[in-house]
Amino acid sequence: WLVSSGASAVLGKCENRTAGTVCRVGPRSELVGNLKIFQETDNVETSVWLLSSYEAKAHLTSHPGDILGAAVAKLGQLRKSGWLRRDADTMGLAFTTYNHKVKMFAVTRAMSTYDQFGFVVPSSVSRAIF
């Protein structure tokens, strides 16, 4: 989910511009800053910023502008290290976007919660900041 849907939904439409790389999220917004992955197990949340990690920076050094690849590199390291836990109750991504047309920021958390029977309950929360 994190690679095929989550990260690619936020980082899949990035383009290089003179001022730097811009990632479009949805039809009118752009990613601001970083992308955080979080998981919750037994009511304890842990999180990691994907794009400021060593793995992401190393990937961007050899593949300039490949923001999605940088996030996937860090996700791969998290999987190998065991940080991504199979017994997590909730897993998700948090990010901030800016919409130039309405001059508004939005803070969004997209997550999947796993119940005791193994069913996945997707949800998201987005808050506008004027």
MDAnalysis code that builds the backbone (N, CA, C; Angstrom):
import MDAnalysis as mda
import numpy as np

u = mda.Universe.empty(390, n_residues=130, atom_resindex=np.repeat(np.arange(130), 3), trajectory=True)
u.add_TopologyAttr("name", ["N", "CA", "C"] * 130)
u.add_TopologyAttr("resid", np.arange(1, 131))
u.add_TopologyAttr("resname", ["TRP", "LEU", "VAL", "SER", "SER", "GLY", "ALA", "SER", "ALA", "VAL", "LEU", "GLY", "LYS", "CYS", "GLU", "ASN", "ARG", "THR", "ALA", "GLY", "THR", "VAL", "CYS", "ARG", "VAL", "GLY", "PRO", "ARG", "SER", "GLU", "LEU", "VAL", "GLY", "ASN", "LEU", "LYS", "ILE", "PHE", "GLN", "GLU", "THR", "ASP", "ASN", "VAL", "GLU", "THR", "SER", "VAL", "TRP", "LEU", "LEU", "SER", "SER", "TYR", "GLU", "ALA", "LYS", "ALA", "HIS", "LEU", "THR", "SER", "HIS", "PRO", "GLY", "ASP", "ILE", "LEU", "GLY", "ALA", "ALA", "VAL", "ALA", "LYS", "LEU", "GLY", "GLN", "LEU", "ARG", "LYS", "SER", "GLY", "TRP", "LEU", "ARG", "ARG", "ASP", "ALA", "ASP", "THR", "MET", "GLY", "LEU", "ALA", "PHE", "THR", "THR", "TYR", "ASN", "HIS", "LYS", "VAL", "LYS", "MET", "PHE", "ALA", "VAL", "THR", "ARG", "ALA", "MET", "SER", "THR", "TYR", "ASP", "GLN", "PHE", "GLY", "PHE", "VAL", "VAL", "PRO", "SER", "SER", "VAL", "SER", "ARG", "ALA", "ILE", "PHE"])
u.atoms.positions = np.array([
    [0.820, -1.198, 0.000],
    [0.000, 0.000, 0.000],
    [0.861, 1.257, 0.000],
    [1.893, 1.287, 0.845],
    [2.701, 2.496, 0.959],
    [3.402, 2.862, -0.339],
    [3.906, 1.883, -1.048],
    [4.632, 2.164, -2.278],
    [3.670, 2.307, -3.450],
    [2.757, 1.356, -3.624],
    [1.904, 1.355, -4.808],
    [0.815, 2.416, -4.787],
    [0.311, 2.781, -3.624],
    [-0.769, 3.765, -3.568],
    [-0.398, 5.008, -2.773],
    [0.023, 4.806, -1.532],
    [0.249, 5.937, -0.638],
    [1.286, 6.927, -1.131],
    [2.537, 6.498, -1.225],
    [3.614, 7.404, -1.625],
    [3.445, 7.871, -3.061],
    [3.007, 6.988, -3.949],
    [2.870, 7.391, -5.350],
    [1.725, 8.380, -5.556],
    [0.704, 8.354, -4.704],
    [-0.382, 9.330, -4.816],
    [0.113, 10.733, -4.490],
    [1.028, 10.827, -3.533],
    [1.531, 12.126, -3.118],
    [2.737, 12.555, -3.953],
    [3.605, 11.620, -4.321],
    [4.865, 11.954, -4.978],
    [4.935, 11.542, -6.445],
    [3.866, 11.012, -6.986],
    [3.890, 10.466, -8.347],
    [3.880, 11.486, -9.461],
    [3.559, 12.751, -9.156],
    [3.488, 13.772, -10.208],
    [4.446, 14.910, -9.892],
    [5.718, 14.590, -9.750],
    [6.738, 15.601, -9.455],
    [7.426, 16.016, -10.745],
    [7.774, 17.290, -10.810],
    [8.475, 17.793, -11.979],
    [9.549, 18.782, -11.544],
    [10.633, 18.810, -12.292],
    [11.728, 19.739, -12.000],
    [11.414, 21.097, -12.621],
    [11.603, 22.134, -11.808],
    [11.445, 23.508, -12.280],
    [12.699, 24.280, -11.913],
    [12.786, 25.498, -12.367],
    [13.969, 26.313, -12.052],
    [14.147, 26.485, -10.557],
    [13.059, 26.648, -9.834],
    [13.123, 26.862, -8.384],
    [13.293, 25.559, -7.603],
    [13.255, 24.425, -8.277],
    [13.380, 23.129, -7.599],
    [12.305, 22.169, -8.066],
    [12.175, 21.069, -7.373],
    [11.186, 20.052, -7.724],
    [9.849, 20.386, -7.079],
    [8.781, 20.275, -7.859],
    [7.426, 20.530, -7.369],
    [6.608, 19.266, -7.566],
    [5.905, 18.839, -6.497],
    [5.058, 17.651, -6.576],
    [3.596, 18.078, -6.512],
    [2.861, 17.785, -7.565],
    [1.428, 18.102, -7.587],
    [0.669, 17.004, -6.853],
    [-0.250, 17.433, -5.974],
    [-1.101, 16.504, -5.237],
    [-2.538, 16.890, -5.568],
    [-3.239, 16.010, -6.235],
    [-4.584, 16.362, -6.675],
    [-4.499, 17.337, -7.840],
    [-5.635, 17.902, -8.233],
    [-5.636, 18.766, -9.420],
    [-5.049, 20.158, -9.205],
    [-5.004, 20.667, -7.952],
    [-4.609, 22.060, -7.762],
    [-3.575, 22.323, -6.673],
    [-3.140, 21.328, -5.953],
    [-2.260, 21.570, -4.807],
    [-0.853, 21.042, -5.053],
    [0.095, 21.561, -4.262],
    [1.485, 21.125, -4.340],
    [1.960, 20.716, -2.955],
    [2.806, 19.691, -2.909],
    [3.379, 19.227, -1.653],
    [4.295, 20.299, -1.079],
    [4.188, 20.508, 0.223],
    [5.066, 21.450, 0.919],
    [5.954, 20.629, 1.840],
    [7.245, 20.646, 1.590],
    [8.180, 19.987, 2.501],
    [8.269, 18.488, 2.351],
    [8.043, 17.789, 3.436],
    [8.372, 16.386, 3.563],
    [7.123, 15.513, 3.617],
    [7.331, 14.226, 3.696],
    [6.271, 13.230, 3.798],
    [6.604, 12.347, 4.989],
    [5.662, 12.199, 5.917],
    [5.923, 11.419, 7.133],
    [5.121, 10.124, 7.089],
    [5.798, 9.025, 7.379],
    [5.114, 7.752, 7.546],
    [4.959, 7.529, 9.045],
    [3.807, 7.028, 9.445],
    [3.594, 6.741, 10.863],
    [2.903, 5.406, 11.014],
    [3.105, 4.815, 12.184],
    [2.399, 3.583, 12.530],
    [2.064, 3.633, 14.008],
    [0.986, 2.979, 14.344],
    [0.556, 2.933, 15.740],
    [0.369, 1.486, 16.151],
    [0.987, 1.136, 17.268],
    [0.854, -0.202, 17.832],
    [0.570, -0.035, 19.318],
    [-0.516, -0.633, 19.800],
    [-0.898, -0.540, 21.212],
    [-0.945, 0.918, 21.692],
    [-1.556, 1.795, 20.888],
    [-1.742, 3.224, 21.201],
    [-0.443, 4.016, 21.306],
    [0.646, 3.506, 20.750],
    [1.917, 4.235, 20.722],
    [2.263, 4.502, 19.255],
    [2.369, 5.789, 18.906],
    [2.679, 6.146, 17.518],
    [4.168, 6.421, 17.351],
    [4.743, 5.858, 16.287],
    [6.115, 6.166, 15.897],
    [6.069, 6.687, 14.462],
    [7.023, 7.542, 14.115],
    [6.996, 8.114, 12.773],
    [8.409, 8.389, 12.266],
    [8.512, 8.514, 10.939],
    [9.776, 8.791, 10.262],
    [9.484, 9.745, 9.109],
    [10.323, 10.780, 8.968],
    [10.240, 11.673, 7.807],
    [10.988, 11.015, 6.661],
    [10.307, 10.775, 5.547],
    [10.909, 10.000, 4.459],
    [11.960, 10.769, 3.655],
    [11.685, 11.998, 3.263],
    [12.543, 12.681, 2.306],
    [13.803, 13.297, 2.916],
    [13.855, 13.410, 4.239],
    [15.058, 13.968, 4.865],
    [15.989, 12.870, 5.375],
    [15.682, 11.640, 5.062],
    [16.496, 10.518, 5.522],
    [17.781, 10.386, 4.693],
    [18.752, 9.690, 5.251],
    [20.011, 9.425, 4.553],
    [19.752, 8.701, 3.226],
    [18.881, 7.684, 3.263],
    [18.598, 6.879, 2.061],
    [17.986, 7.742, 0.957],
    [17.061, 8.618, 1.335],
    [16.416, 9.484, 0.341],
    [17.419, 10.469, -0.256],
    [18.242, 11.058, 0.603],
    [19.238, 12.017, 0.108],
    [20.248, 11.341, -0.802],
    [20.667, 10.128, -0.452],
    [21.606, 9.384, -1.298],
    [20.970, 9.080, -2.654],
    [19.696, 8.700, -2.647],
    [19.000, 8.409, -3.906],
    [18.913, 9.667, -4.767],
    [18.585, 10.799, -4.141],
    [18.447, 12.048, -4.897],
    [19.787, 12.542, -5.448],
    [20.883, 12.182, -4.776],
    [22.202, 12.556, -5.288],
    [22.480, 11.860, -6.614],
    [22.119, 10.579, -6.692],
    [22.369, 9.835, -7.927],
    [21.215, 9.909, -8.927],
    [20.017, 10.308, -8.466],
    [18.836, 10.432, -9.341],
    [18.135, 11.763, -9.044],
    [18.713, 12.888, -9.438],
    [18.114, 14.195, -9.120],
    [16.665, 14.300, -9.604],
    [15.797, 14.782, -8.711],
    [14.397, 14.980, -9.066],
    [13.501, 13.772, -8.872],
    [14.059, 12.603, -8.608],
    [13.248, 11.393, -8.430],
    [12.768, 11.308, -6.978],
    [11.793, 12.133, -6.637],
    [11.292, 12.223, -5.270],
    [10.609, 10.923, -4.849],
    [9.798, 10.348, -5.732],
    [9.129, 9.083, -5.416],
    [10.161, 7.988, -5.165],
    [11.177, 7.905, -5.999],
    [12.237, 6.911, -5.808],
    [12.960, 7.092, -4.485],
    [13.138, 8.355, -4.066],
    [13.789, 8.634, -2.785],
    [12.944, 8.114, -1.623],
    [11.639, 8.336, -1.693],
    [10.741, 7.838, -0.642],
    [10.717, 6.316, -0.632],
    [10.690, 5.707, -1.810],
    [10.677, 4.241, -1.911],
    [11.976, 3.658, -1.353],
    [13.098, 4.355, -1.561],
    [14.379, 3.884, -1.009],
    [14.308, 3.842, 0.517],
    [13.750, 4.867, 1.124],
    [13.630, 4.884, 2.588],
    [12.619, 3.840, 3.053],
    [11.510, 3.689, 2.349],
    [10.525, 2.658, 2.722],
    [11.151, 1.267, 2.671],
    [12.001, 1.020, 1.672],
    [12.692, -0.275, 1.588],
    [13.601, -0.508, 2.780],
    [14.310, 0.538, 3.199],
    [15.182, 0.424, 4.370],
    [14.350, 0.175, 5.629],
    [13.201, 0.844, 5.753],
    [12.335, 0.637, 6.921],
    [11.807, -0.795, 6.968],
    [11.488, -1.341, 5.807],
    [11.006, -2.725, 5.749],
    [12.106, -3.693, 6.153],
    [13.314, -3.509, 5.610],
    [14.438, -4.404, 5.930],
    [14.832, -4.325, 7.405],
    [14.743, -3.139, 7.988],
    [15.164, -2.964, 9.389],
    [14.123, -3.472, 10.386],
    [12.925, -3.774, 9.894],
    [11.873, -4.231, 10.794],
    [11.053, -3.111, 11.406],
    [11.321, -1.861, 11.006],
    [10.550, -0.742, 11.551],
    [9.078, -0.854, 11.138],
    [8.823, -1.233, 9.898],
    [7.446, -1.455, 9.455],
    [6.972, -2.765, 10.067],
    [6.096, -2.661, 11.035],
    [5.703, -3.832, 11.812],
    [4.421, -4.457, 11.281],
    [4.404, -5.779, 11.238],
    [3.205, -6.503, 10.798],
    [2.087, -6.414, 11.821],
    [2.426, -6.156, 13.080],
    [1.391, -6.101, 14.114],
    [0.895, -4.682, 14.372],
    [1.231, -3.740, 13.492],
    [0.757, -2.360, 13.660],
    [-0.761, -2.312, 13.527],
    [-1.387, -1.519, 14.381],
    [-2.839, -1.349, 14.320],
    [-3.228, -0.340, 13.241],
    [-2.383, 0.675, 13.048],
    [-2.637, 1.718, 12.067],
    [-1.327, 2.080, 11.379],
    [-1.411, 2.353, 10.075],
    [-0.255, 2.789, 9.321],
    [-0.722, 3.864, 8.354],
    [0.101, 4.898, 8.157],
    [-0.333, 5.941, 7.241],
    [0.743, 6.935, 6.876],
    [0.319, 7.946, 6.116],
    [1.185, 9.013, 5.650],
    [0.592, 10.350, 6.068],
    [1.449, 11.289, 6.411],
    [1.023, 12.648, 6.745],
    [1.820, 13.617, 5.886],
    [1.147, 14.646, 5.386],
    [1.820, 15.615, 4.527],
    [1.029, 16.919, 4.503],
    [1.683, 17.966, 4.031],
    [1.067, 19.281, 3.915],
    [1.102, 19.707, 2.461],
    [0.008, 20.299, 1.998],
    [-0.063, 20.806, 0.632],
    [-0.469, 22.281, 0.654],
    [-0.230, 22.953, -0.471],
    [-0.630, 24.350, -0.619],
    [-1.370, 24.500, -1.930],
    [-2.498, 25.221, -1.886],
    [-3.299, 25.491, -3.070],
    [-3.148, 26.973, -3.395],
    [-2.481, 27.279, -4.517],
    [-2.235, 28.674, -4.899],
    [-3.521, 29.426, -5.211],
    [-4.477, 28.753, -5.811],
    [-5.708, 29.421, -6.243],
    [-6.482, 30.001, -5.059],
    [-6.606, 29.242, -3.988],
    [-7.364, 29.720, -2.821],
    [-6.451, 30.197, -1.696],
    [-5.143, 30.127, -1.923],
    [-4.147, 30.572, -0.940],
    [-4.363, 29.928, 0.426],
    [-4.372, 28.596, 0.413],
    [-4.657, 27.837, 1.626],
    [-3.768, 26.595, 1.717],
    [-3.325, 26.311, 2.938],
    [-2.587, 25.085, 3.229],
    [-3.583, 24.027, 3.695],
    [-3.225, 22.763, 3.504],
    [-4.014, 21.649, 4.042],
    [-3.050, 20.641, 4.651],
    [-3.344, 20.215, 5.866],
    [-2.567, 19.183, 6.539],
    [-3.393, 17.900, 6.461],
    [-2.823, 16.859, 5.889],
    [-3.576, 15.634, 5.605],
    [-2.899, 14.424, 6.228],
    [-3.725, 13.529, 6.768],
    [-3.273, 12.214, 7.242],
    [-4.139, 11.170, 6.551],
    [-3.500, 10.307, 5.768],
    [-4.190, 9.189, 5.113],
    [-3.707, 7.924, 5.797],
    [-4.634, 7.100, 6.252],
    [-4.213, 5.938, 7.036],
    [-5.071, 4.711, 6.771],
    [-4.520, 3.587, 7.161],
    [-5.227, 2.310, 7.132],
    [-5.169, 1.726, 8.533],
    [-6.324, 1.367, 9.050],
    [-6.410, 0.740, 10.365],
    [-6.786, -0.717, 10.155],
    [-6.137, -1.594, 10.906],
    [-6.369, -3.030, 10.773],
    [-7.077, -3.520, 12.028],
    [-8.254, -4.135, 11.841],
    [-8.980, -4.611, 13.021],
    [-8.484, -5.996, 13.441],
    [-9.049, -6.523, 14.515],
    [-8.580, -7.802, 15.071],
    [-8.820, -8.990, 14.151],
    [-9.674, -8.809, 13.136],
    [-9.969, -9.904, 12.208],
    [-9.172, -9.787, 10.910],
    [-8.336, -8.735, 10.794],
    [-7.510, -8.557, 9.606],
    [-8.125, -7.676, 8.531],
    [-9.299, -7.108, 8.798],
    [-9.920, -6.221, 7.825],
    [-9.242, -4.851, 7.865],
    [-9.166, -4.211, 6.717],
    [-8.542, -2.893, 6.600],
    [-9.629, -1.836, 6.515],
    [-9.476, -0.800, 7.332],
    [-10.407, 0.317, 7.319],
    [-9.631, 1.567, 6.905],
    [-9.786, 2.000, 5.643],
    [-9.062, 3.193, 5.205],
    [-9.766, 4.465, 5.686],
    [-8.981, 5.493, 5.948],
    [-9.579, 6.773, 6.338],
    [-8.575, 7.891, 6.073],
    [-9.090, 9.102, 6.043],
    [-8.202, 10.255, 5.890],
    [-8.823, 11.458, 6.599],
    [-7.947, 12.333, 7.040],
    [-8.357, 13.559, 7.702],
    [-7.542, 14.676, 7.065],
    [-8.209, 15.723, 6.619],
    [-7.524, 16.853, 6.028],
    [-8.073, 18.120, 6.656],
    [-7.179, 18.967, 7.129],
    [-7.585, 20.214, 7.783],
    [-7.015, 21.396, 7.011],
    [-7.872, 22.357, 6.733],
    [-7.448, 23.567, 6.026],
    [-6.858, 24.569, 7.025],
    [-5.801, 25.231, 6.582],
    [-5.178, 26.273, 7.383],
    [-5.147, 27.533, 6.528],
    [-5.809, 28.555, 6.995],
    [-5.899, 29.821, 6.238],
    [-4.736, 30.717, 6.545],
])
